[in-house]
Every structure is written in C-alpha cells, then in structure tokens.
Amino acid sequence: MTKLNLNLLHVAVDSVSRKKTYIDSGVLISAFCGIQSISIRANQILNDENLEFASSRFVQLADVM
C-alpha cells in the first residue's frame, strides 16, 4: 500500500483556494512611489494572502535591475 504524503495534499488545498491575480508594474510603482491613498490600496492588494500573483517577464526583469 502506498503512503499518502499529507504535506503535499495540504499545499494543493491551499493553492486551490488562492485567487490568481495578474499585476503589472503600475501596481508595484504605486505601492512604493504613488499618492498616499493609492499607495495604501496597492499595498493592501499586494499583502492579500488570498491572492496568488502572476506578472509578465518584463516586470520580473525590472526587479533584477
């Protein structure tokens, strides 16, 4: 009989409950350099534990530079 790895099962359940969200560089720029009210809202989005973020390669490249 094969043993089931419960840790992997737990990860799968967590990833299903998170909503995939596409962000562009505008959200990141607003979070750190924007007008205060917009910056607060952008940070709330980025800190939302129910979201799983996706972005383009261009946003990832800007992070390295």
C-alpha positions as CSV (number, residue, x, y, z in Angstrom):
1,M,0.0,0.0,0.0
2,T,1.4,3.5,-0.9
3,K,1.6,6.1,1.8
4,L,0.0,9.5,1.0
5,N,2.2,12.5,1.7
6,L,-0.2,14.8,3.7
7,N,2.1,17.8,3.3
8,L,1.7,17.7,-0.4
9,L,-2.0,17.4,-0.1
10,H,-2.1,20.4,2.2
11,V,-0.2,22.5,-0.3
12,A,-2.6,21.6,-3.1
13,V,-5.6,22.6,-1.0
14,D,-4.0,26.0,-0.1
15,S,-3.2,26.7,-3.8
16,V,-6.7,26.0,-4.9
17,S,-8.2,28.5,-2.5
18,R,-6.0,31.4,-3.6
19,K,-7.2,33.6,-6.5
20,K,-4.6,34.1,-9.3
21,T,-4.2,37.8,-9.9
22,Y,-2.2,39.4,-12.7
23,I,-0.3,42.5,-11.7
24,D,1.6,44.9,-13.8
25,S,4.4,47.3,-12.9
26,G,1.9,50.1,-12.2
27,V,0.7,48.4,-9.1
28,L,4.3,48.0,-7.8
29,I,5.2,51.6,-8.6
30,S,2.0,52.9,-7.0
31,A,2.7,50.8,-3.9
32,F,6.1,52.4,-3.3
33,C,6.0,55.8,-5.1
34,G,2.3,56.7,-5.5
35,I,0.0,59.1,-4.0
36,Q,-0.7,58.1,-0.4
37,S,-4.3,56.8,-0.8
38,I,-3.3,54.9,-4.0
39,S,-0.2,53.6,-2.3
40,I,-2.2,52.3,0.7
41,R,-4.6,50.4,-1.6
42,A,-1.9,48.9,-3.8
43,N,-0.1,47.7,-0.6
44,Q,-3.4,46.1,0.6
45,I,-3.7,44.2,-2.7
46,L,0.0,43.1,-2.5
47,N,-0.4,41.9,1.1
48,D,-3.6,40.0,0.5
49,E,-2.9,36.3,1.5
50,N,-5.9,35.1,-0.6
51,L,-4.2,36.2,-3.9
52,E,-1.5,34.4,-5.9
53,F,0.3,36.8,-8.2
54,A,1.4,36.5,-11.8
55,S,3.2,39.0,-13.9
56,S,5.0,39.3,-17.2
57,R,8.7,38.7,-17.8
58,F,9.2,42.4,-18.2
59,V,8.1,43.1,-14.6
60,Q,10.4,40.3,-13.4
61,L,13.3,41.9,-15.3
62,A,12.8,45.3,-13.7
63,D,13.1,43.6,-10.3
64,V,16.6,42.3,-11.1
65,M,18.0,45.6,-12.3
